[in-house]
């Protein structure tokens, strides 16, 4: 609501006790003639950073949102805001007249004025309307301005009355800055808490606003509010250990998790570089949540230059926005080793009544190169006792050459086991999955292959009016019963991103 004539602003801060209310809906009072009048009491964000030594000065701006459908009636002509505050913790919190005076421009000690502009002067919400009036030097500021701090440790009241003939009305709007309370915080090296709430203050009583026709009403507010003030601690949990068997760029499989007391925020998490473990370089962190919030998490990213070296530990440090240095650390382990040699590919398709010839290679970079691959056995899933219609053959060596001609009766999933041996005589057993079908799902052009041509054919059919696959079921590469964008994505992943092979039962209804 806007104000057309007199305004009374009474602000009282004191110990948290009975008669406090937390209004949730608007309007709460039928005399609130406007859309909604709302009071905000919040901690100033730029005062989150408190550096030792004490004392610290923490500002709590008081703002009012006032909507004005009818300025002649629906305008704030008086405000009474009794506020109480209480402090919990090892420190000591107070309000002093020196840092909460009512001086206006051009007085020299404006630094302690409750009406001073807050630092972000390019933001209208950070400019105090009373100081804006005073800076005009035309008498439009309100003439009666009274601060009452009572005992300076429990209550605060600010009364404003535009008693001068040139005093300008209250500038209604969104979150207009009325005043800023400056709390002096001394002692304590922990995260203490300040709670502010509305309370009773004789003779004006409880929180109330007044309309221009002198009708009183209760505005909406979100009190009580509790904010942490002081020196925050924090804790960080490192990711679970990673095991890497090859060189390359990696991101930790697990996340680090950091938490700071609510009088601070996570400033950063950084990795120790002095030194990094053998075989590892370029360790850093990437955030998935935060920073600049109480809780942050993310991954460690790093480069493995030589996985044949032993790896080791990377220490992560947590810093917050208050303490000059880390407040906690943890250890993230990266285990480097030579993996037993395996084989590739991991899976492939085979067409019934066609001969499959497969070259089997070593699948990972090892400290010793793979020298030989041998075929072990082959079985059907789920009936491991079912033999293939015709036995496969395999020429061992590097690469091994595996040949098989599946029949229609072999339709389904077959598992082939191979053993790879490297130059250091390390051996590893690995498996290749062969999916046998009567038609290749995803083989849109029916050439017994699945390649870029099938992907282009599918895109042309779906989006450019091209001919449909024949039969249409060939388009269903993921066997979900339809040929659509999901199959395009599936083929892209299979062809270019090492995704799973297309299914085998798209045209059988299985």
C-alpha positions as CSV (number, residue, x, y, z in Angstrom):
1,X,0.0,0.0,0.0
2,X,1.2,3.6,-0.7
3,X,1.0,6.3,1.8
4,X,-0.5,9.8,1.1
5,X,-0.1,11.6,4.3
6,X,1.3,10.7,7.7
7,X,3.3,7.6,8.4
8,X,4.2,6.0,11.7
9,X,6.8,3.3,11.7
10,X,7.4,1.6,15.0
11,X,10.0,-1.1,15.1
12,X,10.7,-2.9,18.3
13,X,13.3,-5.7,18.7
14,X,13.4,-7.7,22.0
15,X,13.7,-11.2,23.5
16,X,11.6,-13.8,21.8
17,X,8.5,-14.5,23.9
18,X,4.8,-15.0,23.7
19,X,2.4,-13.1,21.4
20,X,4.6,-13.7,18.4
21,X,2.8,-14.8,15.2
22,X,3.8,-16.1,11.8
23,X,1.2,-15.1,9.2
24,X,1.0,-17.3,6.2
25,X,-1.8,-15.9,4.0
26,X,-2.8,-12.5,2.8
27,X,-4.7,-10.4,3.6
28,X,-4.9,-11.6,7.2
29,X,-7.0,-8.6,8.3
30,X,-10.1,-7.2,6.6
31,X,-8.9,-3.7,7.1
32,X,-5.9,-4.4,4.8
33,X,-7.6,-2.7,1.9
34,X,-4.8,-3.4,-0.5
35,X,-3.8,-6.5,-2.3
36,X,-1.3,-7.4,0.4
37,X,1.0,-5.5,2.8
38,X,4.1,-7.5,3.9
39,X,6.9,-6.9,6.3
40,X,10.3,-8.5,5.8
41,X,13.1,-8.7,8.4
42,X,16.1,-10.5,6.8
43,X,19.9,-10.8,7.3
44,X,21.8,-8.7,4.8
45,X,23.6,-11.1,2.4
46,X,26.8,-9.1,2.2
47,X,27.3,-9.5,6.0
48,X,27.6,-13.3,5.6
49,X,31.4,-12.8,5.6
50,X,32.7,-12.1,9.1
51,X,36.5,-12.0,9.6
52,X,38.3,-12.3,12.9
53,X,38.8,-10.5,15.2
54,X,35.5,-9.4,16.7
55,X,33.4,-7.3,17.0
56,X,31.4,-7.9,13.9
57,X,28.5,-5.7,12.7
58,X,25.6,-7.5,11.0
59,X,22.8,-5.7,9.4
60,X,19.2,-6.8,9.3
61,X,17.2,-4.7,6.7
62,X,13.5,-4.1,7.3
63,X,11.5,-3.9,4.1
64,X,7.9,-3.4,3.3
65,X,5.9,-4.4,0.2
66,X,2.9,-2.1,-0.2
67,X,0.4,-2.4,-3.1
68,X,-1.9,0.6,-3.8
69,X,-5.2,0.0,-5.6
70,X,-6.7,3.2,-4.0
71,X,-4.1,5.7,-2.7
72,X,-6.7,7.8,-1.0
73,X,-7.7,5.0,1.3
74,X,-5.2,2.1,0.8
75,X,-2.0,3.9,1.8
76,X,0.2,3.3,4.9
77,X,-0.3,6.2,7.3
78,X,1.3,4.4,10.2
79,X,3.4,1.4,11.1
80,X,4.1,-0.1,14.5
81,X,6.5,-3.0,14.3
82,X,7.4,-4.3,17.8
83,X,10.3,-6.7,17.4
84,X,12.1,-8.8,20.0
85,X,15.4,-10.5,19.5
86,X,17.2,-13.2,21.4
87,X,20.7,-14.6,21.1
88,X,21.9,-18.2,21.6
89,X,25.5,-19.1,21.7
90,X,28.8,-18.2,23.3
91,X,29.0,-14.7,21.9
92,X,27.2,-11.5,22.8
93,X,24.8,-9.5,20.6
94,X,23.6,-5.9,21.2
95,X,22.2,-2.9,19.5
96,X,24.0,0.4,20.2
97,X,22.8,4.0,19.6
98,X,26.1,4.7,17.9
99,X,25.4,2.3,15.1
100,X,21.6,2.8,15.0
101,X,21.1,6.6,14.9
102,X,18.5,8.5,12.9
103,X,20.8,11.0,11.2
104,X,20.2,11.9,7.6
105,X,22.1,13.7,4.9
106,X,24.3,15.8,5.3
107,X,25.3,14.7,8.8
108,X,28.9,13.4,8.8
109,X,28.2,10.2,10.8
110,X,25.8,8.6,8.4
111,X,27.7,5.3,8.6
112,X,25.7,4.5,11.7
113,X,22.3,5.7,10.4
114,X,19.5,3.2,10.3
115,X,18.4,5.0,7.1
116,X,21.7,4.6,5.2
117,X,21.7,3.0,1.8
118,X,23.0,-0.5,1.7
119,X,26.1,-1.2,-0.5
120,X,24.3,-2.4,-3.6
121,X,23.1,1.1,-4.6
122,X,22.3,0.1,-8.1
123,X,19.5,-2.1,-6.7
124,X,16.4,-0.1,-5.8
125,X,15.8,-2.5,-2.9
126,X,19.0,-1.4,-1.3
127,X,18.2,2.3,-1.3
128,X,16.5,3.7,1.8
129,X,13.6,5.9,0.9
130,X,14.1,8.3,3.8
131,X,17.7,8.9,2.8
132,X,16.6,9.5,-0.8
133,X,14.3,12.2,0.4
134,X,17.0,13.8,2.6
135,X,19.5,13.9,-0.3
136,X,17.1,16.2,-2.3
137,X,17.7,18.9,0.4
138,X,14.1,20.1,-0.1
139,X,12.6,19.1,3.2
140,X,10.7,16.0,1.9
141,X,12.2,13.7,4.6
142,X,10.1,13.0,7.6
143,X,10.7,15.3,10.5
144,X,10.0,13.0,13.4
145,X,12.5,10.1,13.7
146,X,12.9,8.3,17.0
147,X,15.0,5.3,17.8
148,X,14.3,3.5,21.1
149,X,16.7,0.6,21.8
150,X,15.3,0.0,25.3
151,X,18.0,-2.1,27.1
152,X,20.1,-2.5,23.9
153,X,20.1,-6.3,24.3
154,X,16.5,-7.4,23.8
155,X,14.3,-4.8,21.9
156,X,14.3,-2.3,19.2
157,X,11.8,0.4,18.2
158,X,11.9,3.0,15.4
159,X,9.1,5.5,15.1
160,X,8.7,7.7,12.0
161,X,6.1,10.4,11.6
162,X,6.0,12.8,8.7
163,X,5.1,15.9,10.7
164,X,6.5,18.5,8.4
165,X,4.4,20.3,5.8
166,X,6.8,19.2,3.0
167,X,7.2,15.6,4.1
168,X,6.6,13.3,1.2
169,X,4.3,10.2,1.4
170,X,5.7,6.7,1.9
171,X,6.8,5.4,-1.6
172,X,4.7,2.2,-1.9
173,X,6.2,-0.6,-3.9
174,X,7.9,-4.0,-3.6
175,X,10.3,-4.5,-0.6
176,X,10.9,-0.8,0.0
177,X,13.9,-0.4,2.4
178,X,12.5,1.2,5.6
179,X,15.5,0.8,7.9
180,X,18.5,-1.4,8.7
181,X,19.3,-2.6,12.2
182,X,23.0,-3.1,12.9
183,X,23.8,-5.7,15.5
184,X,27.1,-5.7,17.2
185,X,28.5,-9.2,17.8
186,X,31.3,-9.8,20.2
187,X,33.0,-12.9,21.5
188,X,32.3,-16.5,20.6
189,X,34.1,-18.5,17.9
190,X,31.2,-20.7,16.9
191,X,28.0,-20.4,14.8
192,X,25.6,-18.5,17.2
193,X,22.0,-17.7,16.4
194,X,19.9,-14.6,16.4
195,X,16.1,-14.9,16.5
196,X,13.8,-12.0,15.7
197,X,10.1,-12.0,16.2
198,X,7.1,-9.7,16.7
199,X,6.1,-9.0,20.3
200,X,4.1,-6.7,22.6
201,X,5.3,-3.2,23.3
202,X,3.1,-0.8,25.4
203,X,1.3,1.3,24.7
204,X,1.0,0.6,20.9
205,X,0.7,-3.1,21.5
206,X,1.4,-5.7,18.8
207,X,2.4,-5.4,15.2
208,X,0.0,-3.1,13.3
209,X,-0.2,-0.9,10.2
210,X,-2.6,2.0,9.8
211,X,-4.5,3.1,6.7
212,X,-4.8,6.8,5.6
213,X,-8.3,6.8,7.2
214,X,-6.7,5.7,10.6
215,X,-8.1,2.1,10.4
216,X,-5.5,-0.4,11.8
217,X,-4.7,-3.8,10.4
218,X,-2.1,-6.6,10.8
219,X,0.2,-7.0,7.8
220,X,1.6,-10.3,6.6
221,X,5.1,-11.2,7.9
222,X,7.3,-14.2,8.1
223,X,8.5,-13.9,11.7
224,X,10.0,-15.4,13.7
225,X,13.3,-15.6,11.7
226,X,16.5,-17.3,13.0
227,X,19.8,-16.6,11.4
228,X,23.3,-17.9,12.2
229,X,26.0,-15.4,13.0
230,X,29.6,-15.9,13.9
231,X,32.4,-18.3,12.9
232,X,31.0,-21.3,11.0
233,X,32.6,-24.7,11.0
234,X,32.1,-27.3,8.3
235,X,32.7,-30.9,7.3
236,X,33.5,-32.7,4.1
237,X,33.1,-36.3,3.1
238,X,35.3,-37.6,0.2
239,X,34.1,-39.9,-2.6
240,X,34.6,-43.6,-2.2
241,X,37.9,-44.9,-3.7
242,X,38.1,-45.2,-7.5
243,X,40.0,-48.1,-9.3
244,X,41.3,-47.3,-12.7
245,X,43.0,-49.8,-15.1
246,X,43.7,-47.5,-18.0
247,X,45.0,-44.0,-18.8
248,X,42.6,-41.1,-19.6
249,X,40.5,-38.4,-18.0
250,X,38.1,-39.5,-15.3
251,X,35.5,-38.3,-12.9
252,X,35.1,-39.9,-9.5
253,X,32.3,-42.5,-9.5
254,X,31.1,-41.2,-6.1
255,X,30.6,-37.5,-5.0
256,X,32.2,-35.4,-2.3
257,X,29.7,-33.8,0.1
258,X,30.4,-30.6,2.1
259,X,28.3,-28.9,4.8
260,X,28.8,-25.6,6.6
261,X,27.1,-24.3,9.7
262,X,24.2,-22.0,8.7
263,X,26.1,-18.8,9.6
264,X,28.2,-19.4,6.5
265,X,28.3,-21.0,3.1
266,X,30.6,-23.3,1.2
267,X,33.2,-21.1,-0.4
268,X,35.2,-23.8,-2.3
269,X,36.5,-27.3,-2.3
270,X,40.0,-27.8,-3.7
271,X,42.4,-30.7,-4.2
272,X,45.9,-30.9,-2.8
273,X,48.5,-30.7,-5.6
274,X,51.6,-31.1,-3.5
275,X,52.3,-33.7,-4.6
276,X,49.7,-35.7,-6.6
277,X,49.9,-39.5,-6.4
278,X,52.1,-41.3,-8.9
279,X,50.5,-41.6,-12.3
280,X,47.9,-38.9,-11.7
281,X,47.8,-35.3,-12.8
282,X,45.4,-32.3,-13.2
283,X,43.2,-33.1,-10.2
284,X,40.3,-30.7,-9.6
285,X,36.7,-30.6,-8.5
286,X,33.4,-29.9,-10.3
287,X,30.3,-29.0,-8.4
288,X,26.9,-30.5,-9.0
289,X,25.3,-28.5,-6.1
290,X,26.7,-25.2,-4.9
291,X,29.0,-23.6,-3.9
292,X,27.8,-20.4,-2.1
293,X,25.2,-22.6,-0.3
294,X,25.4,-24.3,3.0
295,X,25.5,-27.7,1.4
296,X,27.5,-28.5,-1.7
297,X,28.5,-31.7,-3.6
298,X,30.3,-32.7,-6.7
299,X,33.0,-34.9,-8.3
300,X,36.7,-35.0,-8.4
301,X,38.1,-34.9,-11.9
302,X,41.6,-36.1,-12.7
303,X,43.9,-37.5,-15.4
304,X,45.6,-40.9,-15.2
305,X,48.9,-40.5,-17.1
306,X,50.2,-44.0,-16.3
307,X,47.9,-46.5,-14.7
308,X,50.8,-48.9,-14.3
309,X,52.0,-46.7,-11.3
310,X,50.5,-47.2,-7.9
311,X,48.1,-44.2,-7.5
312,X,47.4,-43.0,-4.0
313,X,45.5,-40.3,-2.1
314,X,44.3,-36.9,-3.0
315,X,43.3,-34.6,0.0
316,X,40.3,-32.4,-0.5
317,X,40.0,-29.2,1.6
318,X,36.8,-27.3,2.4
319,X,36.7,-23.5,2.8
320,X,33.8,-21.4,3.9
321,X,33.2,-17.7,3.4
322,X,34.3,-16.7,6.9
323,X,37.4,-18.5,8.0
324,X,40.6,-17.7,6.3
325,X,41.7,-21.2,5.5
326,X,40.3,-24.7,5.3
327,X,37.8,-25.8,8.0
328,X,37.9,-29.5,7.2
329,X,39.6,-32.0,4.9
330,X,39.2,-35.6,3.7
331,X,41.2,-38.2,1.7
332,X,40.1,-39.5,-1.7
333,X,41.9,-42.6,-2.9
334,X,42.6,-43.5,-6.5
335,X,43.8,-47.1,-7.0
336,X,45.8,-47.7,-10.2
337,X,46.5,-51.2,-11.5
338,X,46.8,-53.3,-14.6
339,X,43.5,-55.0,-15.2
340,X,43.5,-58.6,-16.4
341,X,43.2,-58.6,-20.2
342,X,39.7,-58.9,-21.6
343,X,38.1,-59.1,-25.0
344,X,36.0,-57.0,-27.4
345,X,33.4,-56.7,-28.7
346,X,31.1,-57.0,-25.7
347,X,28.1,-57.9,-27.8
348,X,27.0,-58.3,-31.4
349,X,24.1,-59.5,-33.5
350,X,24.0,-62.6,-35.6
351,X,21.4,-63.4,-38.3
352,X,20.1,-66.9,-38.5
353,X,21.1,-68.9,-41.6
354,X,24.0,-66.5,-42.1
355,X,27.7,-67.2,-41.2
356,X,29.2,-65.0,-38.6
357,X,33.0,-64.3,-38.6
358,X,34.3,-62.4,-35.6
359,X,37.7,-61.1,-34.8
360,X,38.3,-61.0,-31.0
361,X,40.7,-58.5,-29.6
362,X,42.0,-57.3,-26.2
363,X,39.7,-54.7,-24.8
364,X,41.7,-52.5,-22.4
365,X,45.1,-50.7,-22.4
366,X,47.4,-52.8,-20.3
367,X,50.9,-52.4,-19.0
368,X,51.6,-55.4,-21.1
369,X,50.0,-55.9,-24.5
370,X,47.7,-58.9,-25.2
371,X,49.5,-61.7,-27.1
372,X,46.9,-64.4,-27.4
373,X,43.1,-65.1,-27.1
374,X,41.5,-68.5,-27.0
375,X,37.9,-69.7,-27.1
376,X,36.7,-71.5,-24.0
377,X,33.0,-72.4,-24.3
378,X,29.6,-71.3,-25.4
379,X,26.1,-71.6,-23.9
380,X,22.5,-70.6,-24.4
381,X,20.6,-68.3,-22.1
382,X,18.5,-69.3,-20.2
383,X,19.0,-73.0,-21.0
384,X,22.8,-73.5,-20.6
385,X,22.5,-77.2,-21.7
386,X,21.1,-76.5,-25.1
387,X,23.9,-76.9,-27.7
388,X,24.0,-74.8,-30.9
389,X,22.7,-76.5,-34.1
390,X,26.2,-76.3,-35.5
391,X,29.4,-76.0,-33.4
392,X,31.5,-72.9,-33.8
393,X,35.2,-72.9,-34.6
394,X,37.9,-70.6,-33.4
395,X,41.5,-70.0,-34.5
396,X,43.4,-68.9,-31.4
397,X,46.0,-66.1,-31.5
398,X,45.8,-62.3,-31.6
399,X,43.3,-61.6,-32.7
400,X,41.4,-64.9,-32.4
401,X,39.0,-65.6,-35.4
402,X,35.6,-67.0,-34.3
403,X,33.3,-68.5,-36.9
404,X,29.7,-69.7,-36.4
405,X,26.7,-70.4,-38.6
406,X,23.6,-70.1,-36.3
407,X,20.3,-71.8,-37.4
408,X,16.8,-70.5,-36.8
409,X,16.5,-72.8,-33.8
410,X,19.5,-70.9,-32.3
411,X,17.4,-67.7,-32.1
412,X,18.1,-66.0,-28.7
413,X,21.1,-65.0,-26.6
414,X,24.4,-67.0,-26.6
415,X,27.3,-66.4,-24.3
416,X,30.9,-67.1,-25.5
417,X,33.7,-67.2,-23.1
418,X,37.3,-66.3,-24.1
419,X,40.6,-66.2,-22.3
420,X,43.1,-63.4,-23.0
421,X,46.8,-63.6,-22.2
422,X,49.2,-60.7,-22.1
423,X,53.0,-60.4,-22.5
424,X,53.4,-60.6,-18.7
425,X,51.5,-63.9,-18.7
426,X,48.5,-62.4,-16.9
427,X,45.3,-64.1,-18.0
428,X,41.8,-62.8,-17.9
429,X,38.5,-64.5,-18.8
430,X,35.8,-62.4,-20.5
431,X,32.6,-62.9,-22.3
432,X,31.0,-61.8,-25.6
433,X,27.2,-61.8,-25.9
434,X,25.8,-62.9,-29.3
435,X,22.2,-62.2,-30.1
436,X,20.8,-64.4,-32.8
437,X,17.6,-63.3,-34.6
438,X,15.7,-64.1,-37.8
439,X,15.9,-60.4,-38.6
440,X,18.2,-57.6,-37.3
441,X,16.2,-55.2,-35.3
442,X,17.4,-51.8,-36.5
443,X,18.5,-53.3,-39.9
444,X,16.1,-51.0,-41.8
445,X,17.6,-51.7,-45.2
446,X,17.8,-55.5,-44.8
447,X,21.5,-56.0,-45.6
448,X,22.3,-58.1,-42.5
449,X,24.3,-55.2,-41.1
450,X,23.5,-52.4,-38.7
451,X,25.4,-49.3,-39.7
452,X,25.1,-45.6,-40.5
453,X,22.9,-46.4,-43.5
454,X,20.2,-47.9,-41.3
455,X,20.2,-44.8,-39.0
456,X,19.8,-42.5,-42.0
457,X,17.0,-44.7,-43.4
458,X,15.2,-44.6,-40.1
459,X,15.5,-40.8,-39.8
460,X,14.3,-40.3,-43.4
461,X,11.2,-42.5,-42.7
462,X,10.3,-40.9,-39.4
463,X,10.8,-37.2,-40.3
464,X,11.3,-36.7,-44.1
465,X,8.6,-38.9,-45.7
466,X,11.0,-41.6,-46.8
467,X,9.9,-45.3,-47.3
468,X,9.2,-47.4,-44.3
469,X,11.3,-50.5,-43.4
470,X,9.9,-53.8,-44.7
471,X,8.7,-55.3,-42.6
472,X,8.0,-52.3,-40.4
473,X,9.1,-54.2,-37.2
474,X,12.7,-53.8,-38.3
475,X,12.6,-50.2,-37.2
476,X,12.0,-51.2,-33.6
477,X,15.7,-51.3,-32.5
478,X,14.9,-51.3,-28.8
479,X,11.9,-53.7,-29.0
480,X,9.4,-51.5,-27.3
481,X,6.8,-52.2,-29.9
482,X,7.1,-49.0,-31.9
483,X,9.5,-47.4,-34.4
484,X,10.1,-43.9,-33.1
485,X,12.7,-41.4,-31.8
486,X,13.7,-43.8,-29.1
487,X,15.0,-46.2,-31.8
488,X,17.0,-43.3,-33.4
489,X,18.7,-42.6,-30.1
490,X,19.2,-46.3,-29.5
491,X,21.0,-46.7,-32.8
492,X,23.1,-43.6,-32.2
493,X,24.3,-45.0,-28.8
494,X,25.0,-48.4,-30.3
495,X,26.9,-47.1,-33.3
496,X,28.8,-44.2,-31.8
497,X,28.8,-44.4,-28.0
498,X,29.4,-48.1,-27.2
499,X,25.8,-48.6,-26.3
500,X,24.0,-52.0,-26.2
501,X,23.3,-53.8,-29.4
502,X,19.7,-53.7,-30.8
503,X,17.3,-56.4,-29.7
504,X,16.6,-59.6,-31.6
505,X,12.9,-60.2,-31.2
506,X,11.3,-57.1,-32.7
507,X,9.7,-59.2,-35.5
508,X,8.8,-62.2,-33.6
509,X,6.4,-60.7,-31.0
510,X,8.6,-62.1,-28.2
